[in-house]
Amino acid sequence: MANHHVDNIEPSEWQLPWWLKFLDKTNLTVTALTASLFLYTQSSGVAYFVSGAVACMIAVKVVKKMIKQERPVMQRPGKKRKKTYGMPSTHSTIITYYATYVFLASLYLPIHHTLPQSWTTRILPPLIVLPWAALIALSRIWLGHHTLAQVSAGCTFGFGFAWLWFYMWTNGLNEYGVEAERMWQSHLALWK
């Protein structure tokens, strides 16, 4: 009776280690953490970062539809090939965008006033995000969702997009962000 539940699970699912299952579903975790950071800080810089992630995702999906390269044939029994194209890997693109932008922001941007003003606020995010991003990108290959070339292309796309997005913020758009944040804070003050 106890084995009945296990018998209904596909062998490829229950044989995966928990950490690989977690890496396969990290889009929800990353989205929730990002939304929480934005709601906590109400920072125009975080809003700009999020808009960059959305723009990056749209851009990579357009490129993916132009290239039209199939995903690898799944090696694990019982799993079907995803119906979307594989080149470049969207997960790898977005997580590399995240890692690159967080690294640049930690190095060059001032710490938002809602966050602790200490060295750990600068050091901890890259120490967490960089290895996590690398594991997520590699997991796309380990899980059979993408080839090494598709993941490499995604990482390259995300890296370049993050640099461009960060450059635009630090070369003028941040001034609009500061003004937008000031206006938002004064609007909130009216409701208190």
N, C-alpha and C positions, 0 to 999 in steps of 0.2 A: 504494500500500500504506500509506503514512504517513497519507494522508487518510482511510483507512477508519475509524480511531478517531474522528476529528472528525465524520465523516458520521453516526455513531451517536448523537451528542450532540444534544439538542434545541436548535434555534437560540436560544431564549430563554435557555438556560443558558450557552452559550459566549459570548454577546454581553454578558452582565452583567460589569461590572468586578469585579475580585477583591475590592475593599473592600465592595461591595454583597453579594456572595456571603458574605463574612465576617460582615457585619451580620445577614444572614438566619439565620445559625447561631450567634449569640452566646449562646444559652441554655446551651450546653455549656461555653463559655468562662467565663461568669459563675458558673455552678455550680461548676466546678473551682476557680476563684480563691477563691470563698467557702469551699468545703470546705478548701482549703489554709490559708486564714487561720485557720479554726476549729481545725484540727489543730495548727497551729503555736502558737497562743496558748492554746488550751484555755480560752478566756475565756467566762464566763457571759454577758457582754454580747454577744459574737458569736453565742452560741447563741440568745439572746433575739432578736437581729436576724434570724437565720435562721428562727426560729419565726414571726416577723412576716411574712417573705417568703412562707412556706407559708400562713399564715392569710390573707394578702392575696390570694394566688393562688386559694385556695378561695372566698373571698368574691366575687372578681370573676367567677369561673366561675358561681357561683350567680346573680349579677346578670345575667350574659350569657344564662343559660337562661331567666330571667324576661322579659327584654326580647325575645329571639328575633329580633333584626335580622340579616338576611343580610349576608354579606360582599359587597364590590363584585364585579362580573363581571370576571374576569381579562382584562386588555388584551393580555397577551403570548401569542403563539401557542404551542400545545402544552402550556399549563399549565391544569390543572383548578382549579376553585374549591374551596377547603377546605370540608369538610363541617360544621365547627363554626360557630357564630354569630359575628358580628363586633363587636357593641356590648356593652360597651367592649372595646378591644384589650387582651388579657391581657399581651402583651409590653410594651406601653406602660405599663400599670399597674405591673407588677413592676419595670421598669427605673426608673420614676419613684420608686417606693418606695425602691429602692436608692439612687438619687442623693440624694433628700431626706434619708433616714436617715443616709447617710454624711456629708453636709454638716452636719447637726445634731450628729452625734457628734463630728465634727472641731472644731466650734465649742465645744461645751459639756461633753463628757465627758472625764475624765482619760485620758491615754494609758496603755494597758495596759503592765504592767511587762515583758512579753516583747518589746515593740516599742521601737525607738530613741526616746529621750526628747529629741526635737529639734523645731524648728519645721517641718521638712520632713515629719514624720509627720502634722502637722496640715494642712499646705497641699497636699501632693501628692495625697492621695486625692480631694478635691473637684475639683482641677484635671484629674484624669484622668477621674473618673466623670461629672461634669456634661456635658462635651461628648460623651462616649461615649454617655451616655443619650439626649441630644438626637438624635444620629445614628441610634441604634437606633429611637427612636420615629418619626423621619422616614422611615426605611427601610421601615417597615410600609406607608406610603403609596406610596413609590417602587416597591416591589415589587408593589403592587396587592393586598396582603392586607387592607387596611383603608382606610376613608375618613378624611378629615381629622376629621370629627365623632367617629368611633370612636376615633381616636388621642387626640384632645383629651379625650374622656370618660375614657379609660384613664389619661391623665396626671393628670387632676383626681382620679380615684379613688385612684391611687397616692400622690399628694401628701398628700391628706387622711388616708389610712390611715397613712402614715409619721409624720405629726405626732401622730396619736392614739397610735400604738404607742410613739413616743419619749416622749410625755407620761406614759404609764403607767409606763415604765421609770424616768424621772427623778422620779416622784412616788410612790415606794414599792417598786416591784418590784425595783429595783436592790439593795435591802437583802437580799432573798432570793437574788438572784444572787451577791452577795458571799459570803454564807454557803454557798451551793451550791458555789461555786468553792473556798472554803477546805476544805470537806469532801472535794471531789474531789482536791485537792492532798495532803491528809493520807492519803487512800486510796492514792494513787500512791506516797507515801513508804513505806507499809507493804510494797510490792512490791519496793522497791529493796534 
